[in-house]
Amino acid sequence: MKKKPSTLANMLVSLTLISGLSALCLGTVYTITKEPIAQAKKAKQEAAIKTVLPEFDRLETTTMAVDGDSIRLNKAYKDGEWIGTAVETFTNKGFGGQVKLMVGLLPDGTIYDISVLGHSETPGLGDKMDIKKSKFPLQFKGKNPSSFKLSVKKDGGDVDAITAATISSRAYCDALNRAIKSL
């Protein structure tokens, strides 16, 4: 059997069919996974809020735009009394890009706890900002920025930087400072 020569029309039809089928597959996968991904993200945020604040029974959320992104303020109340605010903050100064944190602040400005929501820092170095990898975040618990300077010691602050990851440590401090200034 003799093979037909390839023509421009045959190639265009083949390419169009392959592209259309690929687009249909991608669209289907996006539609199927969109809601579960959104639910997982929401569950992660809720867990982070519960981690960084004392026990609460009501939450009020507001959002403010900062530097092309947004900061979410989650004011927590227990029996009608304001007990603290969980601030979803960020910085674009990380070594690997954006760093997102959830910072729990008590009404007097004291840091209750911090949770890392996301980052692209170097594994084994900058990723030590996460409590699962090192004790770096523990130095902030219970500290009040009025008496504890939130910058690394190399910059005249009180923060012990992560060894070999000063840029990541500075980024962490920058995100913390942004959270505190948002209140």
N, C-alpha and C positions, 0 to 999 in steps of 0.2 A: 504494500500500500504506500502510495506516494504522499509525503508530508506536505501540507500547504505551507507556502512561505509566509513568514511573519510580516504582517502589514501594520501600519500605524493604527488603523482602525481596530484590529485584533488586540494590539497591545493596550490601547486606550480602554476598550471594553473590559479586558482582564483586570487592568489596574483599578478601574472604577468599581468592579464587583468586589475585588479584594479589599479596597478601601472602605466601601460601604459596609461590608460584612464586619470588618474590624471596628468601625465606628459603632455599629449596632451592638457588638459584644461589649465594648467599653461602656457604652451608655447603659446597658443592662446591668453590668457589674456595679456601676456607680449608683444606679437606682436601688439596687438590692442592698448595698452596703452603707448608703448614706445615713439612714436612720440608726442602725446599730452603732455606727461610729459616733454620731451625735450623742446617743445615750451613754456610751462609754466615757466620752469626754465630760458630760455633765456629772456622771457618777464620780469621776476622778476629782472634779472641782469640789463636789459636795464632801467627799472624803477628806480633801485637803482643808476645807473650812473647819470640819469637825476636829481635825488634828491640831490646827493652830490656834484654836480658841477654847476657853473653858466651856463647860456644858451650857447650852442655851435652848430656849424653846421657841424663839421667833427670830426671823432674819429679814432685814430690809436691804434690798440691793439697788445701788445706783451705779451709773457708768459715767466716766469723764474721759474725753479725748486728750491724749498727750503724745507728742512726737510721732504722729502718724499711726498710733495704735491706741488702745484704750486701757484704762485702769478701772477695775471693778471694785467697788467698796461694798462690803457685806457687813452691815451693822447688826450685831447680835444682842438680843435681849433675853433676860431671864426674869420671869415674874414682873415684866414691865420695866425693869431697870436695865439700862445700857451697860453691858459687861465688856464690850470690846468690838473691834472691827477687824475683819479678815480682808486684807487688801491684795487683790490679784495684780501684781506689778510685773514690770519687765525692764530690761535694758538691752540695748543693741551693741554694747561695748564688750561682749564676750569674745574670747579668742576664736570660737567657732561660730559666732553669730549671736542671735537673740537668746537671752536667758529669761525664763519666766518663773516667778516665785509667788507663793501665797504666804503673806506675812500676817501673823496675828498680833494686833496691838491692843493693849489694855487702855482704858480711858485716860490714864495718866501718861500714855505714850510708851510705856514699857513693852518690850518685845516679849510676847508670850511664847511663841514658837514660829518656826519657818518650815515650809515644805517646798521642794523644788518641783515645779509643774512640767518643765521642759528645758532642754538645752542641747547644744551640739558641741560641747567641749571635748577635748582630747581624752579618750579613755585612759584611765590609769593616772591622769594628772588633774585636769580641770573638772572631771566628773566627780572628784572627791568633795565637791560642794554638796553632794547629796548625802544625807545622814546614813544611807545604806552603805556608803563607800568609805566614810571617815567621820571623825568627830568634829570636823571644822564648824558645822552649824551650831554646835553646843555652846560656843563662846558668846553667842548672841542672846541666848535664853536669859530672861530676867534682867537684861540690860536696858537702861533708859538712855536714849540718844542725847539727853541733856547733860549726862555725865560720862558717856561712853562714845568716843568719836568714831563714827562708822566709816573709817577708811583704814587701809593697811598701814602697818608701822613704817614702811618705806616712805609713805606719804605723810607721816606725822600723826597717824591715827592710832587706835588701840587694837586693831584687828591683826591677829597672827595669820599671815597669808598661807595658802596651801603651797607646800614646797614645790618649786619649779612651775607654779601656775599662778604667778602674781596677776596676770591679766584677768584670769577667771575670778580671782579673789576680788580684784577691783570692780569687776562687773557685778558680782554678788552684792558688794557694798553699794554700788550705784543703784541697783534695783531696790535695795532696802531704803536708801535715802529718798528715792522717788516715792515709795510707799508712805514714808513718814511725812513728806511734804504735801501729800495728797489730802491729808486730814485737815 
